[in-house]
Structures are given as structure tokens and as C-alpha cells.
Amino acid sequence: MTQAAPLSATARDPAPAIFAPRGGLLPRLVDWILRHPRVFVFLMVLPITLWLGLVYVGSLIALLIQSFFSIDEFSGLVVREFTLKTYGELLRPYNFDIILRTVLMAASVTVASAILAFPIAYFAARYARGRWKAVFYLGIMLPLWSSYLVKVYAWKLVLAKEGILTWLFAKLHLTWLLEAVLAVPVIGGNSLSVSYLGTFIVFTYIWLPYMILPVQASLERVPATLTEAAADLGATPRQNFRLVILPLALPGVVAGSIFTFSLTLGDYIIPQIIGSSRLFIGQAVYTQQGTAGNIPLAAAFTVVPIVIMGIYLWAARRMGAFDAL
Amino acid sequence: MKKIFHGCVSGLALVAATSLPLSAQEMLTELGEGEGSVSIVAWPGYIERGETDPAFDWVTKFEEETGCMVEVKTANTSDEMVALMNEGGFDLVTASGDASLRLIAGKRLQPVNVDLIPSWSRVDDRLKDAPWHTVDGTHYGTPFMWGPNVLMYNTEVFPEAPTSWSVVFEPMTLQDGESNEGRVQAYDGPIYVADAAMYLMAHQPDLGITSPYELNDAQYAAALDLLRTQRTLVSRYWHDAFIQIDDFKNEGVVASSSWPFQVNLLKADGAPVASTIPEEGATGWADTLMLHADSEHPSCAYKFMEHSLSSNLQSDLSVWFGAVPSVPEACTDGSGMQTAEGCSANGLDDFEKIAFWRTPVSQCESQGSCVPYYRWVSDYIGVIGGR
């Protein structure tokens, strides 16, 4: 080795092995940085770290600190002393209702999205080819391009008591069916647009694409050879689906559920426009930090989805959901 | 972390203390030349320069006449207004009754010398010394706009106007023979507790309520009970004016507390609605144009206050916003689009029946200790949630 180096150098000759240091402060600084890869990496990562650290994590921490303050019962002023009283307030029945309501809604929206998304994604991944694939993508993505508010207001008209859906049911002589559904306690109401059922339908519609896309991506990755092999070994289509396809596609479903679950957990516009005016977590935060001036309680409410999503993500990671993103 | 935070807080406090002198300022005794600009914190829609609708413009002419360029910062809640004024850098604010006294108490405003505002004499006599802008005989602003929270109803269901708020508070059969369940609405804001209190003032006098904004525990509990009954009647509470309009059109809602704004829009659309102020009276809002203690453009600000009372502003804004002008002449003098009928539709003749909006505080005048606003907030959330 020691002999080979000078030999090849003399053979090709032109440039010296080591350049002379360049003059000037800036070039020398650049050279120095390039010669110290760790500093280079540090400088590359610094802006994003500052952004994440200060703007993102920093504000989160400021929020967390707020949630440990409390509001003085008498004057309504924020007391800047460490206490868990505000978290205790979250457990009061009316506040706990809000948390329970939001989590239940997020869970049912997620389950419904998964059930609806799977066949669509399965078709797209397994059967759609060429032009149909393009149509599929367009069909899924197109609603995402239009304004969220327009869609929600449109749904309000569709679901209204004197809206399109009621009219359709009447034309089909199925008004009794709609009335029977609306008569169900808790989820029913005076009309679809003022019931939990309506809120649920709109949530599911709005977040469905976020479930379909990851499920489809994970289904694409299930090798066709595996299902063929299973069939060769005598698996019925049902067994094939249950024992081969579903377990392999599950990370995709979990990945999609992260979106649908967290988006429903944080949304405060849909329940304001469609539903029975009972608050969801996002609305509670909005109300408490606004006119009420109860920042500590608003902050404590904000911590709830963070904790729930933390647990959820931890569980999802164990199921390998992040491989499918 | 706590240490750092405390450091930040005390640092901020120091900055605030040095940059904002907290002494109340003396009022101006004479006006100088215009300073070239004036910045106003206002409710959305209050300061229009013809950009939303060319027919509604009360800024351009002012700028041409005085050379004071108007800058507007809109705020959506009273708290936002208070926060902006505390921050400083603004000259005027269109504060509602709940914000105005807080601003005065916080020494963020300077007294206004009404002698420097020639059109002060035109202001409605009922508003000149209103307690939400006058403290110990000192004026802290010029009245801007006011309006009631009316009872809007469907004229097909109610051939005669309902005389009581009971149609939205108590289960009953309406004039068309059907129940009011699912067909009435209430306002989705904690201040609506005051509407319930007003109803109780008339129907349960033994509770001894003297002001709907000053409730002791027993009175407050009675109001909440009434609201719980109302929850069984209301399918959806209204929050956004346009959602309420839609609910009256498509959701079969026939009666609700509302603003003249929605009533006018629905009427313009041909919907069979009308509004009334029932015998119990109503709650309402009154806004005042107020001057910042450290205003950098006081002469322009005074000119704008004068402009707000003397120009087409009162007349056109009252049409635009569905409100009542603070200058009664604006209804009839043809300075803008408002007419006498329009003014009475918006509530001009109902002043005496209105309990103007104020923030409930724990130390209240009438009975020493009252339920403060933040409890209204959490309890109203509970009521809507079915608790």
C-alpha cells in the first residue's frame, strides 16, 4: 500500500496530494468546517432543531406549565402557583363528559373509516389498473382539494331536517326508517344535522381519505405470491384474507387510524356546525381560553389529546404502523 | 424551568412597567393639526371603506377631509380588544359594555373632552351618561352603536307575535298546534344565562333578581335549572349568525333569541320571519368609541369621534350591521340609507326594555357577592352537555 500510493501519484502526476491552505477568513472557516464533519452536521441540523425545539416544543412546554396553574375561584384571575387543581377540574362530570364524548367519537369514526376504507383500498391495490388507478386516486384526492368549510356547510344542507336526504327518504317512502334511526336515544335527535349520528357521518366523510391512502399503500406491499402460495396450500379465500392479507395490511390500518383518530380528537369546527351543540375537546379549549379567560383549564384540556395520542402512538409503533407510512 | 419562566414574567413586567406609564392622563383641552393617521381596534364590519360592498363606505370621505389615514385592526371578542389595548399602539377602540369598564379600570383610556366634539349634542340623551363609558361624571368615549337581542319567530307559526320568552324556555304547544320541542334555539354563549335570569326576574319575583348580570348562588341555580329545561327543547344552540339563518330556513326552527342582523337578512331573503321584544325585556349590547391613554394621534382620533357622530357612519352602519345609531337623527336625516322604520325594526324604541351586556363579576354592586363569569362559562358548558 505504501508503495502503491507514490507510484500512482507519479503516474498521473497533475495535482498535489494535499492542497495548500487557502487564504482569507471565510475560505479557511469553510475548510475547517468541512474537515470537521461533526460540526458540519451540527450546523445542518441547527436550524431545524431550533425550530422544533423553540417554536414547537418550547410552546408546548409553555402550555404544559400553564396547565399547572389555576384560576382563583373568587376573582377569576390566574394564580401562578404550581397546583394539580386544574387537572382535578377535568374530572368534574361536565368536563369529563367532554373528554369521553370526544374519545368515543374519535374511536367510532376511526373504526367506521377502517371498515369503509378497506374494500376501497383493496380494490384499488389489487384490481385497478392503468386508467382506473388514476380515477381512483383522483376520486380519493379530489375532495381534499376543496375547502373543508365548504364541505361541512354542504353536509349541513344535506342532513338538514328539510334537506336533500330527508326529501330522498320521503320519495323512497322510507321516512319511517329515518324516523326510527333518529328515535334511537343518544345518537338520534330532531334531525340528522343536530344529532351525534350527523356529526359522525361528516367526520367519517371528511377523514376517510386519510385512512384509504395508507391502507392502500400497505396492501400494495402484500406480495401476490404469498396469497397464491396460501391458496396452493389449501387456504379458502376467507382464511387467506384473515390469516395472510389482514395481518400484513394491519400496519396500514393502524397508520390510517392515527390520522383519523387524532384529527377527530382535535377538530372543533365540525361539531360546531353539525351536532347538538354539546362540546368536544377542541371547542372546550376555544371557549375556556377565550371569553372565560381560564387559560389553565384550556391548557389542561389540550394536554388530554396529547396524552391520548402519546399512548396511541406508542401502541401503534409496537404494531409496526410506522413501516407503512 | 420554573425559574426561567419567572424570569421571563418579571422581565415582561419590567418592560410593561417602563414602556406604559400607568397614570391616568388628563383630557385634551384643544385639538392640534391632524397627525396623518389613526388606528382603530374594531368589531368586524364596523369600519367599512367600501371594500366589502361599495355602497357601505364611511372612511374614504373622512380620510379625504382630514388627511388622517384610517388603519383598522379587527377583534372578534371583547377579551381580544382588551388584550390589544393593553399592548398599546392603537388610538381608538369600539369597546362593548363588558370591555369598556375593564379598560377604564386598567387605566388604558383617557377621558374624552366632549366640548371638543361639536356633534356630541346629537348623541341620544339616553346614552350620553351611560354607565359603561361614564365613571364619576367623566366621559371615556363617544357612543357608537347599540342593539337588542330580539326574539325572532316564524310568522307562519306565530300569526301574532309571541308576548313572552316562554316559547323558548318552557315546553309548550305553539300556535300551530305542535310542540316547541326541537323547534326553538338559544344562544351558545355563557352570557345567555342572563337571558334566563331576565325571564326569572319577571316570572319568579321572589328570587329577588335586580340585575340579570348580578346573580347570587340561589338566583344563579334557578337560572341554570331553567336552562336545563330549555336544553330538552333545543336541538342545536346558535353561535354563528349564518348557521342560525340556515337553521330557520332548513331545520324547521321557528323561534329563537337573535340579532336584528339575522332578522333583516332573512326578511330580505323572503323568509316568513319577524322579531319582537317580549314583555320580560331583552338583553342587548352597546359599544363605545374610546381613546387610548397613550394615543399617538389624539387629534385625528377626536376628528374620527366627531366623524362617527356627524357623517353617514351612524346611518349606514346601522343598516349594515342591523344596529341602532347612537345619533337618533341618523334615522331620519337622510345622511345615509337608514330610515325611521329601519331604526325601529332594529330596536330604537325598546331602549328601556334592554339590560345591556356587562361582565358578571364576583364583587357586584347590588348584593355584594355574585357568581363570576368564569363559572357561567363552565356551568353553561355543563347545561349544554346535558348536566
HADDOCK unambig.tbl for C-alpha pairs under 7 A between the chains (distance, minus, plus):
assign (segid A and resid 74 and name CA) (segid B and resid 362 and name CA) 6.36 0.50 0.50
assign (segid A and resid 75 and name CA) (segid B and resid 362 and name CA) 6.40 0.50 0.50
assign (segid A and resid 76 and name CA) (segid B and resid 374 and name CA) 6.58 0.50 0.50
assign (segid A and resid 94 and name CA) (segid B and resid 382 and name CA) 4.82 0.50 0.50
assign (segid A and resid 94 and name CA) (segid B and resid 385 and name CA) 6.78 0.50 0.50
assign (segid A and resid 94 and name CA) (segid B and resid 387 and name CA) 6.40 0.50 0.50
assign (segid A and resid 160 and name CA) (segid B and resid 250 and name CA) 5.92 0.50 0.50
assign (segid A and resid 160 and name CA) (segid B and resid 251 and name CA) 5.48 0.50 0.50
assign (segid A and resid 161 and name CA) (segid B and resid 250 and name CA) 6.21 0.50 0.50
assign (segid A and resid 161 and name CA) (segid B and resid 251 and name CA) 4.76 0.50 0.50
assign (segid A and resid 161 and name CA) (segid B and resid 252 and name CA) 6.69 0.50 0.50
assign (segid A and resid 162 and name CA) (segid B and resid 250 and name CA) 4.94 0.50 0.50
assign (segid A and resid 162 and name CA) (segid B and resid 251 and name CA) 5.89 0.50 0.50
assign (segid A and resid 163 and name CA) (segid B and resid 250 and name CA) 6.41 0.50 0.50
assign (segid A and resid 190 and name CA) (segid B and resid 182 and name CA) 5.86 0.50 0.50
assign (segid A and resid 190 and name CA) (segid B and resid 235 and name CA) 6.32 0.50 0.50
assign (segid A and resid 194 and name CA) (segid B and resid 235 and name CA) 5.89 0.50 0.50
assign (segid A and resid 194 and name CA) (segid B and resid 236 and name CA) 5.96 0.50 0.50
assign (segid A and resid 275 and name CA) (segid B and resid 236 and name CA) 6.88 0.50 0.50
assign (segid A and resid 276 and name CA) (segid B and resid 235 and name CA) 5.63 0.50 0.50
assign (segid A and resid 276 and name CA) (segid B and resid 236 and name CA) 4.72 0.50 0.50
assign (segid A and resid 277 and name CA) (segid B and resid 236 and name CA) 5.34 0.50 0.50
assign (segid A and resid 277 and name CA) (segid B and resid 237 and name CA) 5.69 0.50 0.50
assign (segid A and resid 277 and name CA) (segid B and resid 384 and name CA) 6.71 0.50 0.50
assign (segid A and resid 278 and name CA) (segid B and resid 384 and name CA) 5.60 0.50 0.50
assign (segid A and resid 278 and name CA) (segid B and resid 385 and name CA) 4.81 0.50 0.50
assign (segid A and resid 279 and name CA) (segid B and resid 385 and name CA) 6.76 0.50 0.50
assign (segid A and resid 290 and name CA) (segid B and resid 79 and name CA) 6.93 0.50 0.50
assign (segid A and resid 291 and name CA) (segid B and resid 79 and name CA) 6.03 0.50 0.50
assign (segid A and resid 292 and name CA) (segid B and resid 373 and name CA) 6.89 0.50 0.50
assign (segid A and resid 292 and name CA) (segid B and resid 374 and name CA) 5.03 0.50 0.50
assign (segid A and resid 292 and name CA) (segid B and resid 377 and name CA) 6.19 0.50 0.50
